[in-house]
Amino acid sequence: MYRILLTDEKFRELNIPLPPPERRELDARVRKGEALPPVTVWNGFVLSRYEQYDLCLKYHRDYMVYELPFPRRTDAVAWICRKQLERTDLGWQAKSWLISRLYEALREDEKRRQALDRFQYRQLSRFYRADTPGDNPFESGFLLAFLGKEFGCVPQTIRRYVGFGRTLDQLEARAPGIRKRILTGSLEVSVSKVPALVALSDEDLRKLAEDERCRRFIPPPDAAAGQKARPESRRKKEVRLVTGIKQMPSYDPDAELNGLNYTLGAWIKTVHQACEKKNFRGASAASRERLSCAAGALIQNLGSLRRMLEETSDE
């Protein structure tokens, strides 16, 4: 079937380009006129197999069309993302970005449903209204857990994917073409170097997006942890102190006695509170015996301490 279809840039960017070997193989199959899978379409717009569709137009080859009856555009976006995530040739960057787009589509659909529910709630008669609208189980936290269960990871991982995808979209707005390079793997950027990439100027980002010879992003020397280097005036200057042998403080007998006085005061308060409870009969005999021995030793030592203080007071 030869049918002129419509293309949508938002749908096209969700279709991650094939690796060069697979692209050449597809080109050869289209030129030979071999049977190929149908091109998926929604409302006349191509959803998937954009490269196959372009090659069929280029070589004037027929192609089959498979129409999907999605009710909304967000459903079509979610379908494309899930179909792309089934590919085994995608890197973690492309998968993270597709999961973030899937999350955004589901969240947009849920926001629309919430608005419709609120409208219907306002239209109901007061005799049929509930006391409060029902809680929405599809909050963002639920979507994170839902996608985490779908892709076999925890919600925190999905949250990181969403953050990474939004960062790529921001970089694309500043330097068109850099997102495609990162998603296809022609520009390798590790997770730890993404903040340094965001910190680059727009001019440096555009140069990086246009330079096909650069295969790996290396942060500039003055970029640390994704932040630009601080001015020299703000940097903390290293100050080294030259000191001699550490001098120990002289012995202070008053300080030692004051510390002992504080300790004895705390013991007196604790023993007084224990005596007020008078719950010694409920304790075991062994516990009472150990406490009695400790109290006797304490009384003996306190007597010695008191005699020493009295003897020194007479001098």
MARLO-276086 format. One record per residue (C-alpha): residue in three letters; x negated, y negated, z; residue number from 0. Coordinates in steps of 0.25 Angstrom, whole numbers, plus 5000, padded with zeros to 4 digits. Each point is the difference from the previous one (the first is absolute). Last residue first. Example, Ala and Ser with C-alpha at 12.3 -4.5 7.8 and 13.67 -1.06 7.14 Angstrom:
BEGIN
bado/x/y/z/tiba
SER/4945/5004/5029/1
ALA/5006/5014/5002/0
This chain:
BEGIN
bado/x/y/z/tiba
GLU/4817/4912/5433/314
ASP/5013/5004/5006/313
SER/5007/5000/4987/312
THR/4990/5010/4994/311
GLU/5004/5010/5011/310
GLU/5015/4997/4997/309
LEU/4999/5002/4985/308
MET/4992/5013/5002/307
ARG/5010/5005/5010/306
ARG/5012/4997/4990/305
LEU/4993/5007/4988/304
SER/4998/5013/5009/303
GLY/5014/5000/5004/302
LEU/5004/4998/4985/301
ASN/4992/5012/4997/300
GLN/5007/5009/5010/299
ILE/5014/4995/4997/298
LEU/4997/5003/4985/297
ALA/4995/5014/5003/296
GLY/5012/5002/5009/295
ALA/5010/4995/4989/294
ALA/4993/5009/4989/293
CYS/5002/5012/5010/292
SER/5014/4997/5002/291
LEU/5003/4998/4985/290
ARG/4994/5014/4997/289
GLU/5008/5006/5011/288
ARG/5013/4994/4995/287
SER/4998/5004/4986/286
ALA/4997/5015/5005/285
ALA/5012/5000/5009/284
SER/5009/4996/4988/283
ALA/5008/4987/4999/282
GLY/5015/4999/5004/281
ARG/4996/4997/5014/280
PHE/4991/4988/4996/279
ASN/5012/4992/4996/278
LYS/4998/4989/5010/277
LYS/5002/4989/4989/276
GLU/4995/4989/5010/275
CYS/4987/5007/5002/274
ALA/4997/5000/4985/273
GLN/5002/4985/4999/272
HIS/4991/4997/5012/271
VAL/4989/5009/4994/270
THR/5001/4993/4987/269
LYS/4999/4986/5007/268
ILE/4988/5004/5008/267
TRP/4993/5006/4988/266
ALA/5002/4987/4992/265
GLY/4994/4992/5012/264
LEU/4989/5009/5002/263
THR/4996/4998/4985/262
TYR/5001/4984/5002/261
ASN/4991/5001/5012/260
LEU/4990/5008/4993/259
GLY/4999/4990/4989/258
ASN/4998/4989/5010/257
LEU/4989/5008/5007/256
GLU/4993/5002/4987/255
ALA/5001/4985/4996/254
ASP/4995/4996/5014/253
PRO/4988/5009/4999/252
ASP/4995/4993/4987/251
TYR/4988/5007/4994/250
SER/4993/4991/4989/249
PRO/5005/5001/4986/248
MET/4991/5008/4990/247
GLN/4991/4992/4991/246
LYS/5000/5006/4985/245
ILE/4986/5000/4995/244
GLY/4999/4988/4990/243
THR/5009/4994/4990/242
VAL/4999/4996/4986/241
LEU/5014/4997/4994/240
ARG/5003/5002/4986/239
VAL/5011/4992/4993/238
GLU/5006/5004/4987/237
LYS/5008/4989/4994/236
LYS/5015/5003/4998/235
ARG/5004/4997/4986/234
ARG/5009/4988/4999/233
SER/4990/4990/4994/232
GLU/4995/5010/4991/231
PRO/5014/5001/4993/230
ARG/5007/5013/5002/229
ALA/4999/5011/4990/228
LYS/5013/5003/4993/227
GLN/5009/5011/5006/226
GLY/5002/5014/4994/225
ALA/4993/5007/5011/224
ALA/4987/4993/4997/223
ALA/4998/4991/4987/222
ASP/4987/4993/4999/221
PRO/4993/5011/4993/220
PRO/5011/5000/4989/219
PRO/5009/5012/5000/218
ILE/4997/5012/4990/217
PHE/5011/5003/4991/216
ARG/4997/5012/4991/215
ARG/5002/5002/4985/214
CYS/4995/4987/4996/213
ARG/4998/5001/4985/212
GLU/5014/4997/4997/211
ASP/4998/4986/5005/210
GLU/5014/4993/4998/209
ALA/5006/5003/5013/208
LEU/4987/4997/5008/207
LYS/4999/4987/4993/206
ARG/5015/4997/5003/205
LEU/4997/5003/5015/204
ASP/4988/4991/5000/203
GLU/5008/4989/4995/202
ASP/5011/5002/5010/201
SER/4990/5000/5011/200
LEU/4997/5012/5008/199
ALA/5006/5003/5014/198
VAL/5010/5010/4994/197
LEU/4988/5009/4995/196
ALA/4993/4999/5014/195
PRO/5013/5004/5006/194
VAL/5001/5012/4990/193
LYS/4986/5005/5004/192
SER/5003/5009/5011/191
VAL/5011/5007/4992/190
SER/4990/5003/4988/189
VAL/5000/4993/4987/188
GLU/4996/5007/4987/187
LEU/5003/4993/4987/186
SER/5004/5009/4988/185
GLY/5008/5008/5010/184
THR/5013/4998/4992/183
LEU/5007/4994/5012/182
ILE/4988/4990/5003/181
ARG/4999/4996/4985/180
LYS/5015/4998/4999/179
ARG/5000/4991/5013/178
ILE/4989/4992/4994/177
GLY/5007/4996/4988/176
PRO/5006/4987/5003/175
ALA/4991/4993/5011/174
ARG/5008/4992/5010/173
ALA/5013/5006/4998/172
GLU/4993/5014/4999/171
LEU/4993/4998/5013/170
GLN/5014/4997/5007/169
ASP/5005/5013/4994/168
LEU/4988/5008/5005/167
THR/5002/4995/5014/166
ARG/5015/5004/4999/165
GLY/4996/5014/4997/164
PHE/4989/5001/5011/163
GLY/5011/4995/5010/162
VAL/5010/5010/4995/161
TYR/4989/5011/5001/160
ARG/4997/4996/5014/159
ARG/5014/5001/5004/158
ILE/5001/5014/4993/157
THR/4988/5004/5009/156
GLN/5007/4995/5012/155
PRO/5013/5008/4997/154
VAL/4992/5013/5001/153
CYS/4997/5009/4988/152
GLY/5006/5011/4992/151
PHE/5005/4992/4987/150
GLU/5015/5002/5003/149
LYS/4998/4999/5015/148
GLY/4992/4988/4999/147
LEU/5010/4994/4991/146
PHE/5012/5002/5010/145
ALA/4991/4995/5011/144
LEU/4997/4987/4993/143
LEU/5014/4999/4995/142
PHE/5005/5001/5015/141
GLY/4991/4990/5005/140
SER/5005/4991/4989/139
GLU/5014/5001/5005/138
PHE/5008/5011/4993/137
PRO/5008/5004/5012/136
ASN/5009/4988/5000/135
ASP/5007/4998/5013/134
GLY/5015/5000/4999/133
PRO/5006/4986/5000/132
THR/5005/4996/5014/131
ASP/5014/5001/5007/130
ALA/5006/5007/4988/129
ARG/5009/4993/4990/128
TYR/5013/5006/4997/127
PHE/5009/4991/5008/126
ARG/4992/4988/4996/125
SER/5003/5003/4985/124
LEU/4988/5003/4992/123
GLN/4994/4990/4990/122
ARG/4988/4997/5009/121
TYR/4996/5014/5001/120
GLN/5001/5002/4985/119
PHE/4990/4988/4999/118
ARG/4991/5006/5011/117
ASP/5000/5013/4993/116
LEU/4996/4994/4987/115
ALA/4989/4993/5005/114
GLN/4994/5012/5007/113
ARG/5001/5008/4987/112
ARG/4992/4989/4993/111
LYS/4990/5000/5011/110
GLU/4999/5015/4998/109
ASP/4998/4999/4985/108
GLU/4989/4990/5002/107
ARG/4993/5009/5011/106
LEU/5001/5012/4991/105
ALA/4993/4992/4989/104
GLU/4990/4995/5009/103
TYR/4996/5013/5005/102
LEU/4999/5006/4986/101
ARG/4991/4988/4997/100
SER/4991/5003/5012/99
ILE/5000/5015/4997/98
LEU/4995/4996/4986/97
TRP/4989/4992/5005/96
SER/4995/5010/5009/95
LYS/5000/5011/4989/94
ALA/4992/4991/4991/93
GLN/4990/4996/5010/92
TRP/4999/5015/5005/91
GLY/4996/5004/4986/90
LEU/5009/5006/4990/89
ASP/4997/5012/4991/88
THR/5010/5010/5007/87
ARG/5013/4993/4995/86
GLU/5012/5002/5009/85
LEU/4999/4986/5005/84
GLN/5003/4995/4987/83
LYS/5014/5007/5000/82
ARG/5002/4994/5014/81
CYS/4997/4986/4996/80
ILE/5008/5001/4987/79
TRP/5012/5005/5008/78
ALA/4999/4989/5010/77
VAL/5000/4990/4989/76
ALA/5012/5005/4993/75
ASP/5008/5001/5014/74
THR/4996/4985/5002/73
ARG/5006/4996/4987/72
ARG/5013/5005/5004/71
PRO/5011/5010/4996/70
PHE/4990/5010/4993/69
PRO/5005/5008/4989/68
LEU/4988/5006/4994/67
GLU/4998/5001/4984/66
TYR/4990/5010/4994/65
VAL/4995/4995/4987/64
MET/4992/5009/4990/63
TYR/4989/4994/4991/62
ASP/4998/4999/4985/61
ARG/4987/4995/4995/60
HIS/4996/4987/4993/59
TYR/4985/5001/5004/58
LYS/5000/4987/5009/57
LEU/5015/5002/5004/56
CYS/4997/5014/5005/55
LEU/4987/4995/5007/54
ASP/5008/4989/5007/53
TYR/5010/5010/5005/52
GLN/4989/5010/5005/51
GLU/4993/4989/5007/50
TYR/5013/4996/5007/49
ARG/5003/5014/5004/48
SER/5010/4995/5011/47
LEU/5012/4991/5002/46
VAL/5003/4994/4987/45
PHE/5011/4990/5000/44
GLY/5013/5003/4992/43
ASN/5009/5000/5012/42
TRP/4990/5010/5006/41
VAL/4991/5009/4992/40
THR/4990/5011/5001/39
VAL/4992/5004/4988/38
PRO/5002/5014/4996/37
PRO/4988/5010/5002/36
LEU/4992/5002/4987/35
ALA/5000/5009/4988/34
GLU/4988/4998/4991/33
GLY/5000/4990/4989/32
LYS/4985/5001/4998/31
ARG/4998/4985/5002/30
VAL/5008/5002/5014/29
ARG/4991/5012/5004/28
ALA/4987/4993/4997/27
ASP/5004/4987/5008/26
LEU/5005/5009/5012/25
GLU/4986/5006/5000/24
ARG/4993/4987/4999/23
ARG/5008/4995/5012/22
GLU/4998/5012/5008/21
PRO/4985/4998/4998/20
PRO/5001/4985/5003/19
PRO/5007/5002/5013/18
LEU/5015/4997/4999/17
PRO/5006/4986/5003/16
ILE/5008/4998/5013/15
ASN/5014/4999/4997/14
LEU/5005/4990/5010/13
GLU/4995/4989/4992/12
ARG/5009/5004/4988/11
PHE/5013/4999/5009/10
LYS/4997/4986/5004/9
GLU/4996/4996/4986/8
ASP/5013/5005/4994/7
THR/5001/5006/4987/6
LEU/5012/5002/4991/5
LEU/5002/5011/4991/4
ILE/5000/5002/4985/3
ARG/5006/5013/4996/2
TYR/4994/5012/4992/1
MET/5006/5013/5004/0
